[in-house]
Amino acid sequence: MAVAKELGVDYEVIVYIKTPPGEAELTKIVEALEDPVEDLVRKDSKFKKLELDPDDYVDNPKAVVDILVKHKQLLQRPVLIKGKKAIIGRPKVRIYDFLS
């Protein structure tokens, strides 16, 4: 958000825990994503606790959407959408390039 303000770009923040994206919205994000689709899934302690296999999500958009519908906390963030393109905003420098 700070980067968007700094660049003078209008933006909308969606708090994914309160308003999680559904299957249709996640599918659109996956289709627009310029990053590898598997990067949209956080491989954190929850991922490990669920005993998930990272290889199951490599080049597998449907599996990514399915797991994120079931476990919204695994959504990597921030996700930035601009027009028909989407990126994961990590590292932060990517946000500048994407919004500029």
C-alpha positions, 0 to 999 in steps of 0.5 A, a space after each residue: 500500500 505504501 508503494 502505491 501511495 508513493 507512486 500515486 496509484 489508486 488501489 483497493 485492499 481486500 483483506 483475504 481473511 475477511 473476504 477470501 477469494 472464491 474459486 472463480 476469483 482465484 482461477 482468474 488470478 492464477 490465469 493472470 499470474 506472471 509468477 510460477 503458479 506454485 508460488 501462490 501457495 505459502 509453504 509455511 508451518 500450516 502447509 507443513 502441518 497439513 502434510 502437503 507436498 510442494 511438488 503437487 502444486 508445481 505447474 498445477 493451477 487447479 491444485 493451487 486453486 483447490 488448496 487456496 479455497 480450502 485453506 485461505 491462510 496459505 495464500 501468498 501475499 500481497 497479490 497485485 492485479 493490474 489490468 490482465 496481469 497479476 504478480 506476487 508482491 515479494 520482494 517489495 521492489 517488484 511492486 515498483 516495477 509492476 505499478 510503474 
